[in-house]
């Protein structure tokens, strides 16, 4: 997985996606960073990202 962090108008946004496949890039989750602490992704967001990644992997497996 790769995480992209961007600042805009004083806010920080993150997009987390995977580039595992030569034919596609999947955006798994985008959110606004609200915490001033370290650059850690909240556990609830990580759970959602992992769930979506598993779903994509299953979908791709069934289509091949």
C-alpha positions, 0 to 999 in steps of 0.5 A: 500500500502507498499513502499520499498526504496533501495539505490544502487550506491549512488542512491535511488529507490522505489517500491510501491506495494499492498499486499491486496490479498492472492494469489498475490503481484502487483508491481504498480510502480518503480522509481528512487528518484531524489529529495533531499527533504523529502521522498514524492512521486511526485504527478505524480507518486502517480497518476500513482500508484492510476490509476494502483491500480484501474485497478488491483482492477477492473480486479480482481473483473471481474475475481471473 
